[in-house]
């Protein structure tokens, strides 16, 4: 069974601080997605990384896929209260499985 | 693009009744749809995978006779919770995927069984 270990589970920071969320696995994924979910809503896709070593930037968010495609990170610069939410990483296993493997999520709170 | 809707957004029902939740992909054809359940402050738990025109594949521990899934078309899948009980109260989320690996999620349905 493939697992994605996501850390930290909870993160509470002040506005303007930087933070990094990690997703690690011993398995290789063909791609990895990052989602953000707000209370009472469904997850919203932020980015998909496919190539080992790939780095994608979305405004203040930087996503990285490890060279071996086993891990990924999400870095937020100068966090804002609007960044508050549950961040989920999800990996697409190699072999063409349609099912995603989800991390347990990181609950981020950015205090004004 | 890639918009998925769910209906209803919330529902309250009495114990013993059945509830149907609809999931629609509005601007793309979904070859596969997924149904998840989410408990408070936790990640998503996959319940089943459904492909249009075929029987759903249920995850281990999910009762297929209790959670009936029908994938009638490439844009519609339904989840029916039969003979609902209070322990079925939860947040149910569907997602839809086209031929790629990305899943697009609906806004979720909050089910409360009294």
Boltz contact constraints between the chains, C-beta under 6 A:
constraints:
  - contact:
      token1: [A, 31]
      token2: [B, 101]
      max_distance: 6.0
  - contact:
      token1: [A, 41]
      token2: [B, 107]
      max_distance: 6.0
  - contact:
      token1: [A, 42]
      token2: [B, 93]
      max_distance: 6.0
  - contact:
      token1: [A, 42]
      token2: [B, 105]
      max_distance: 6.0
  - contact:
      token1: [A, 42]
      token2: [B, 106]
      max_distance: 6.0
  - contact:
      token1: [A, 42]
      token2: [B, 107]
      max_distance: 6.0
  - contact:
      token1: [A, 42]
      token2: [B, 108]
      max_distance: 6.0
  - contact:
      token1: [A, 43]
      token2: [B, 105]
      max_distance: 6.0
  - contact:
      token1: [A, 48]
      token2: [B, 102]
      max_distance: 6.0
  - contact:
      token1: [A, 92]
      token2: [B, 101]
      max_distance: 6.0
  - contact:
      token1: [A, 98]
      token2: [B, 32]
      max_distance: 6.0
  - contact:
      token1: [A, 102]
      token2: [B, 43]
      max_distance: 6.0
  - contact:
      token1: [A, 102]
      token2: [B, 44]
      max_distance: 6.0
  - contact:
      token1: [A, 104]
      token2: [B, 43]
      max_distance: 6.0
  - contact:
      token1: [A, 105]
      token2: [B, 43]
      max_distance: 6.0
